[in-house]
Amino acid sequence: MGDKREHILVVAEELFGEKGFDGTSVRDIAQRAGVNLAMISYYFGSKEKLLESLIEFRMNYSYGILEELNKDESLSSWDKIDRLVDFYVDRILGNLRFHNIMYQESSMRSEDIKHRVIAIKMRNLEQITKIITDGQQKGLFRQVDIPLTVGTIVGTISSYTQSKTYACVILALKEDVNDEQYRLRLSPRLKAHLKQLLRAHLDIKNDSGPVKEGGTSGH
């Protein structure tokens, strides 16, 4: 039963990415998923509730990945930072259209979904905080404002997903490049930039004194 529910979510994600939330009907989802309308109603109740479930499903998946990364004792603190960058770049660029739709729709819909998205983001932030504080305790990372550090990672990636036309101009790409070509060209450049940025930002060798307001989050 759970596999069928997940299948419906994956199909809905594809369609929302292709046609937008408003341009996709429940009937469209049912037809592509090979299920009847009653099954979608049984699992989700409405298209809006299906969207909520999809966002929660994807964000909880991210939490699981971050949690496993945290627990992996075979990786150094710097390895974990590199894996963190790889994960976020691959995750966001892997589905450009849905990523944009998710953030647009989650800000427009019910207060309930907004609060749930914030709660999941806070759980993800908790896992990243553990990675950074572990590096601090090992004497590798300096004290930094961790929420703003995470914002730098996600914000940098998102700036290139939400303005593809502008990005193509400054990155000297053809404007009609498809999403896959765009991802292949942009991904290695973003990863290299963010890893270099975080090394300069986190390295204890670059410590210039106590962090101002917000830096206590690293303790």
N, C-alpha and C positions, 0 to 999 in steps of 0.2 A: 504493500500500500504506500509506504513511504517513497519507494522508487517511482511510482506513478506520479505522486505529488511533485517530486523533484523534476521529473521529465516535463511536466506542465510548466514549471518555473523556468526551465532552460528554454523551452519553446517560446514562452512569453518574452523572455529577455531578447531572443533573436528578433521577434516581431517588433517589440518596442524600439529596438535599435534600428530596424529597417524603416518602419512606418511612423514612429513616434507613438506616444501613449494614446493621444486622442485619435490618431489615425488607425489604431488597432482595435478591433472588436473582440468580444469574448468568443464569438463564433469563429473568427479568424484563428484564434488560439486553439480552440477545440478541434478545428479541421486539421491544422498542421500537427497537433499533438496526437491525433487519432483517437480522441475521446469524445464523449457526448457532453453537451452543455451542463447536464445535471451533475456530472462529476466535478466540473470546475466550481459549480455552485456549492457542492458538498464540501470541497476542500477550502474554498476561499470566500464564498458568499457574493463577492462583487469584483469588478475589475480593479477598483481602488484598493480593496483588501489584498488582491493578488499582487499588486505593485508593492504594497507594504511588506508582504511576505517575501517577495523577491529581494528587496533591498536588505531586509534582515538576514535572509539566507546568504547573500553574497558577503555582507559585512561580517557575519559570524564565521564564514569561511576564512576571511582575512585574520580574524582573531585566532583561529586554530593554527594557522601558519605561523603567526607571531609567537604564540605560546610554545610551539615546537622548537622554533628558532632559539627562544630563550633557554630552553632546557638542554639544548645540544652542547654538551661539555667538550666535544671534540673541536669546536670552533673557538678561535680567539675573539676577543672583543672587537677587534678591527674586522675580522671575518664576518661577524654578525652585522656590523654596520654596512659592509659591502652587500651582504645577502639582503638586508633590509631595503637598500636602494634598488637592487635588482628586482625584488618582489614588487615594490610599488610602481616602478617604471613598467614592468611587464604587465602588471594587473590593470593599470589605468590605460596604457596604450593598446592593450590586447583587445579592448572593446570600446573604441573611441565614442561611437554614437550613443551606446547605452550609458556610458559613464556620464556624458553630458546630460542625457535625459534624466538619469537618476537624480542628479543634483538639482536640476531644474524642478522636477516634479516633487522631490522631497521637501523643497522649500515652499511649494505652492499648496500642498495638500494639508491634511488635518494636523492639528497640534499633537495628536497622539503619535503620528509617524515622525514628526520632528523630534519629539522627546525620545523616542526609541532610537533614532539615528544618533542623537547626541550621546545617549547612554552607551551604545556600542562603540562609538568613537572614543569615549572615555576609557572603556575597557582596553581598546587597542593602544591608546596612549599609555596606559598602565604597563603594558608589556614592553613597549619601546623604552619607557622610563627605566625599567629593570635592566635592560641591555646597557643603557648609558650609565646608570649608577654603578653597575658591576664594573664597567671600565674605569670609572672614577675610583672605586675602592681598590682596584688593582694598580692605581697610579698611572694609568695610561691617558685618561681623559681629564680635562680641566672642568671646573664648574661652569655650566652654561644654563641658559633658560630653556629647559627641555620642551615645553609646549611650543615655543616659538621656533625651536630647532626642527621639530616635526612639521610645523607649518611651513617652514622653508622648503622641506623636501616635497611635501604634497602640493604646496602652492606653485612651486616651480614647474612641476610636471603638469599640473592642471592648466597653467597659463598657456601651455602649448597644445592642450587638447580642446580648449574652449575658444581658441582663435586660430584655427588652422590656416586661414588665408593669410593672416599676418605672419604666422610662423613660416609659411612657405616662402614669403618674400625675404625675410631676414636670414633664412637658412638656404636661400638660393635654390629652392625646389620649384618644380612646375606646379602651378595652382591646381591642375587637374589630376595630380597624383592621387591614387586611390589610398584607402586607409591602410592597407597592408604595406604598400610601398613607403608610405609616410612613416609607419611604425619602424620599418627596417632601417630607414635613414636616420630617424630621430633617436631611437632607443639607445644605440651605443654612445651617441654624443651626450645625451642626457645622463646616462649612467656614469660616464667618465667625469663629467662636470660636477655632478653631485658628490661623487666619491672624493674628488679633489677638494671640493668645498668643505666637506665634513672633516677631512683630515686636517685642514687648516683651522677649522672651527673648534674641533674637539681635542686636538693634540695637546697634552700637558706642557709640551715644550713651548707652546705659543701662549701660555698663561700670562696674562698681563695684570692680574690682581683680582680682587673679589668681584663677583657678579652683582649687578644692581638688582633692582626690584624684579622679582620673578625667578631669579636664579636659585632661590631656595628649593625650587622644585627638583633640583638635581640631588638633594640630600636624602 
